[in-house]
Amino acid sequence: MIEDVVKELGHLTLGTRLKRTGELLQAQTQAVLASHGFDQPAAHFPLLAALDRLGALSVGELSQAVGVSQPVVTRSLKGLEDDGLVQSAPGEEDRRVRRVALSRKGRGLVQRARRDAWPAIEAAVAQACARTRGDLLSQLAALEDALASAPLLQRVQEG
């Protein structure tokens, strides 16, 4: 087996390691979503959840709410609008600012996700994190090992 250099370099490559773990979680979350009949990208669900919790938001506000750049939000919103999950309109106070809100279809999707998929995902991630102990690098290693030994979809299916 080849050495995991990123893991072995410790704090030096922590950003790369966190990104790698985030991508793994995202991919495994996508598998769980698909198993529950959702075909939207996992990365869209934080945007949908923010709009559900906070109501109509500008692109800048949505960017702040989910902690990603405005260009990323704008690209994601294009797909969500194309799928009929969100709608946008000029703001009332400043017509140059576009306000984005869930459509009826989007509200239905969020309701279904909240009921069917999100609890399963949250429980599977919590289960994967349950054995983490010690410093951050040890916790990260434990989470990576847990996700490698039993992906989220397997955890959901095994209940």
N, C-alpha and C positions, 0 to 999 in steps of 0.2 A: 504494500500500500504506500502510495506517495505521501510525503509529509504535507500537512496543511499549513503552508507558510503563513498565511494570514492569521491563523489561530496561534501559531507559535510566536509570532512577533508581538503578541500582547497588545499593550496600550498604543504602540506605534501605529498599528493598523486597525484601531478600534472603529473608526468611521467606516472603513471598508467592510469590517465584520458586521457592524450593525446594519449596513445597507444590504449585505448578503442575507442576513437573518430576516430583514424586512421583506425582501423579495421572496424568500422562501415562505414566509407567513402569507404573503399576498397570493402566491400561486396555490398554496394549500387552501386558503380561504376561497379562492375561485372554484376549486374542486368541490368544496362543501356547498357553495352556492349552486353550482351546476347540479349536484345531487338533489337539491331541493327545487329544481326547475327554473332557476334564474340564469339567464344568459348574458346579463349585463356585466361589464367588467367590475371586479371587486373594488377597484379604485374609484368607481363612481358612487359607491354606497356612502362614504363619508359626506359627500356633497349632498346627496339625497337626505341623509340623516340631519345635516345642518339646516337644510331648508325646512325640513319637517319640524325641527325643534324651534327654530328662530323665525320662521316665516320668510317673506320675500326679502331678499338681500341684493345689494349691488355686487358686482363681480369682485370688487376690492374687499367688501365685507365678508363675502364667501371665502375668499382667499385667506383672510385673517382667521375665520372661524375654523378652517381645516388645516391651516398652517402650510399651505403650498403656494407657489407663485401664481400671479394673475395669469400669465400665459398658459400654465397648466390647467387652471380652472376654465379659462376661455375655451381651450381645446376640448376639455371634458364636457362642457356645457353644450358644445356643438353636437356631440353624439347624443346627449340626453334630450336635446331639443328635437333632433332627427327621429328619436324613438318616441317622441310625444310625452316624455316624462316631466319636462319642465317647460315653462313658457316665460317669455320675457316681454317687458314693456318699458318705455321710457319712464323715468322717475317723475313723480308729481312736482317735487320741489325743483329739481334740475333735470330737464328733459334730455340732457346729454348723458346722464347716468342711467344705464340699463338696470332695471330691477328684475330679478329672476325669482320665480316661485314654482312650487310643484304644481303640475297639472292634476286633474282628477285621476288620470292613469298613474301618475307618479305617486300620488297619495295612496292609491290602492296597492301599488308595488311596495311602498315602504311599510304599509300595514301588514302585508303578507310576509315581508322579510322580517319584520319585528316579531311576528308570531312564529314563523316556521324556521327561519335560518339563523337569525342573530343569536338567539339563546343557545343553539347548538354550537355555533362558532365560539361564542364567549366561553362556554363550558369546556370545549376542547382545548382552547388556548390556556385557560386556567389550569386544566389538568396537565398540559405540557409544562407549565411553569411551576407546578406544585412542588417539585423536588429541588428547586433552586435554593442553594445555601451559599453563604460566604460572600466574597467580593464580587464585583460586577463581572469580571472575566470568568470566574467560576460559574456564576449564574448564567451567563451567556453560553458557556460550554454545555451546561446542563440542559438549557433550552434547545440548543442545536441538536444535542444527542437525543432528547425526547422527540423532537420533530422528525429526526432521521429514523428513529426506531418505530414510531407510530405517527404517521401523518394525521392532520386534523380530520380528514374524511374517515379514516379508520377509527379514530376516537369517537366520532359522531355515530358511526354505524354500530360500534360496539356498545354505545350508550354509556 
